[in-house]
Amino acid sequence: MRSPREILKRPVVSEKSMAMMEENKYTFLVDPKANKIEIKKAVEEIFQVHVVDVRTLHVKGKLKRQGKYSGYTSDKKKAVVTLKAGDKITVYEGL
């Protein structure tokens, strides 16, 4: 079994994800093979909060060019985690 730190890669810091924090929703990049149950358990274990809902989406890699060479960035998986009212993840505070 994978550790929670292997499932959650890093938080997504963008304008949209910061706006979603007001609705008690937090966005993370996760392991592409992780399912919603594993993501929920990982967030609850790492941050000591109660997760109400987990929504996931696959993000295809973008085409990037360097001179005459082109290639794609890696595909990613994002998870939007909704917490119980009153819970907060303090890592995001101050961003």
C-alpha positions as CSV (number, residue, x, y, z in Angstrom):
1,M,0.0,0.0,0.0
2,R,1.2,3.5,-0.9
3,S,1.8,6.1,1.7
4,P,-0.3,9.3,1.8
5,R,2.7,11.4,0.8
6,E,3.0,9.3,-2.4
7,I,-0.7,9.8,-3.3
8,L,-0.7,13.6,-2.8
9,K,2.0,15.2,-4.9
10,R,1.5,18.9,-4.3
11,P,-1.2,21.6,-3.9
12,V,-2.3,23.5,-7.0
13,V,-1.8,27.2,-6.5
14,S,-3.8,29.2,-9.1
15,E,-6.3,32.0,-9.1
16,K,-9.2,29.6,-9.6
17,S,-8.0,27.2,-6.8
18,M,-7.5,30.2,-4.4
19,A,-11.1,31.3,-5.1
20,M,-12.4,27.8,-4.5
21,M,-10.8,27.9,-1.0
22,E,-13.6,30.3,0.1
23,E,-16.0,27.4,-0.6
24,N,-13.9,25.1,1.5
25,K,-12.5,23.3,-1.6
26,Y,-8.8,22.5,-2.0
27,T,-7.0,21.3,-5.2
28,F,-4.1,18.9,-5.3
29,L,-2.0,17.2,-8.0
30,V,-2.2,13.5,-7.2
31,D,-0.8,10.2,-8.4
32,P,-2.5,9.2,-11.7
33,K,-3.3,5.7,-10.4
34,A,-4.9,6.9,-7.1
35,N,-8.6,6.5,-6.7
36,K,-11.0,8.8,-4.8
37,I,-11.0,6.6,-1.7
38,E,-7.2,6.7,-1.5
39,I,-7.2,10.4,-2.0
40,K,-9.8,11.0,0.7
41,K,-7.8,8.8,3.2
42,A,-4.5,10.6,2.4
43,V,-6.0,14.1,2.9
44,E,-7.6,13.1,6.2
45,E,-4.5,11.5,7.5
46,I,-2.0,14.2,6.5
47,F,-4.1,17.3,7.4
48,Q,-6.3,15.9,10.2
49,V,-9.6,17.1,8.5
50,H,-12.9,15.5,7.5
51,V,-13.4,15.2,3.7
52,V,-17.0,15.4,2.4
53,D,-16.4,15.0,-1.4
54,V,-13.5,14.2,-3.8
55,R,-13.7,15.1,-7.5
56,T,-10.9,14.1,-9.9
57,L,-9.9,15.0,-13.4
58,H,-7.2,14.0,-15.9
59,V,-5.2,16.9,-17.4
60,K,-3.6,16.1,-20.8
61,G,0.0,17.3,-21.4
62,K,0.5,20.5,-23.4
63,L,2.5,20.8,-26.5
64,K,5.8,22.6,-25.8
65,R,8.5,23.6,-28.3
66,Q,12.2,24.4,-27.9
67,G,13.4,25.6,-31.3
68,K,12.7,23.0,-33.9
69,Y,12.0,20.3,-31.3
70,S,8.6,19.7,-29.9
71,G,7.1,17.4,-27.3
72,Y,4.4,17.1,-24.7
73,T,4.5,17.7,-21.0
74,S,3.4,14.8,-18.8
75,D,-0.2,14.0,-18.2
76,K,-1.5,14.9,-14.7
77,K,-4.4,14.0,-12.4
78,K,-6.0,16.7,-10.2
79,A,-8.3,16.2,-7.3
80,V,-10.7,18.8,-5.8
81,V,-11.3,18.0,-2.2
82,T,-14.3,19.5,-0.3
83,L,-13.9,19.6,3.4
84,K,-16.5,19.6,6.2
85,A,-17.7,23.1,7.2
86,G,-15.3,24.6,9.8
87,D,-12.3,22.5,8.7
88,K,-9.3,24.3,7.0
89,I,-6.0,23.2,5.6
90,T,-3.4,25.7,7.2
91,V,-0.7,25.0,4.5
92,Y,-2.6,27.3,2.2
93,E,-3.0,30.2,4.6
94,G,-1.0,33.3,3.7
95,L,-0.7,32.5,0.0
